[in-house]
Amino acid sequence: MSRRGRGEKKNVKQALHRRSIQSCRSVLDELGLDRQVALELKLKAALHQKILQLVKRRGYRARDLERILQIQQPRVSEMMRGKLSTLSVARLLLYADLLGAEAEVKLKKARAHAAA
């Protein structure tokens, strides 16, 4: 890589670092997605994280999840890798239930900038 290329790469990293420090918003907010789509993705991501924590805590393997969730191995793999585009909120809630978890809805006051 040329000397100039390294300098440009460093400048990009610095700009990204400054941008990440300047923003308190989530990546989904920064992408400029439709508000409803972004909210659904945030909910999916939160459910997915809790399911992964539960799976890890209980030491489930892929074969265990196939049996418990009544899905085939490719779907288990997609879920474990976080391919949220293949999963609905309803499906994630069902998986949580099948794993013995109970979902709870909790609303809290939004931050000032999010309410605008």
N, C-alpha and C positions, 0 to 999 in steps of 0.2 A: 504494500500500500504506500502511496506517495506521502510525502510529508504534509502536503496540502490536505489530502484525504483524512489523515489523522486529526488535523486541526478542525476540520469540518465536523468530524465525528464527535470530538470533544465539545464543540459548540452546541451540537444537538443535545448531547447528554446534559450540559449545563442548562439549556433552555427547558428541557423536560423536568429537570430537578426543580428549577424555579417555578415552573407551572404547577408541579405537584405540591410545593410548599404554599403557593398562593391560593390554592383551591381547597375548600373544606367539603366540597360536594363529592358525591360518589362518581365512579367511572361512568355509570349509566346516565347520570345527570349530565356529565361532560360530553357524552356522545350525541346529545341533542335528540334523543328518541322521543316519540310521542309520550306524553305523561302517563297515560294508561298502560302502555307497553312497558315503560320503565318501572312502574309500580309493580306490575305483575312479575317482571324479571327479578326484582328485589325480593318479592315474596317467595318465588321459586328458589332463589339462591339461599334464602334463610332456611326454608324447609329442607333443602338438599343438605346444607351443612349440618343441621340437627340430625338428619337421618344418617349421614356418614359418621358422626360422632357416636351415635347409638350402635352402629354396625361395628365400629372399632372397639368400643367399650365392651361389647359382648363377644368379640372375637369371631364374628361370622365370616365364613369363607364364601366364595362365589356359589358353590354347590348348596350351601345352607340357604343363601338368598333365593336361589332358583326355587327351592322347595317352599320356603316361607312366603315369598311374594307371588308364587305361582306364575313365574315368567321364565323365558328361555335365557340361556347364557348370554347371547348378544345384548339383550335388554339389560341384564345385570351389569354387563361391562359398560354400556352407555351410561347407566345411572352412576356407577362408581367413578367414571371419568368426568361426570358433570355435563353430559350432553343434554342440557336442559330444554333444547328445542324439541326433543322427542317426548318430553314429560309435561303433563298439565298439572296445575295446582291440585286438581281433584285426584289425579293419580298419585302425586306425592303424599297427599293426605291419606290415601288408602294404604300406601306403603308404610307410612308411620304407624297407622292403626294395626296393620298386620305384624309389625315389629313390636307391638305392645305399647306403643306410645299414644298419648292423648294430646291432640292439638288444642291449643288455647289461643283465642284471639285477644290481643291486647292493643288498644289504641293509646297513643300518647300525643301530647301537643307537639306539633311540627316546629322545627327551628324557624326562626324569623324569615330567613331568606327562602325557605321552601314554601312558605305560605303565599308568597307573592305570585 
